[in-house]
């Protein structure tokens, strides 16, 4: 199963004495979420464009065969 932006948002880390700065980790995860959401939107757009081009190709292939 692929990660979703919500999975990243809801991820919790255990705390340790000499661990990372919670604020820095949260800021980084926020940026990862934004970038991930952008990539998902771009992927959907490319998939839609790909489908439209396949339909056009099919249409013109049918015309060519006629």
Helices and strands as residue ranges (DSSP letters): H 5-10, H 22-65
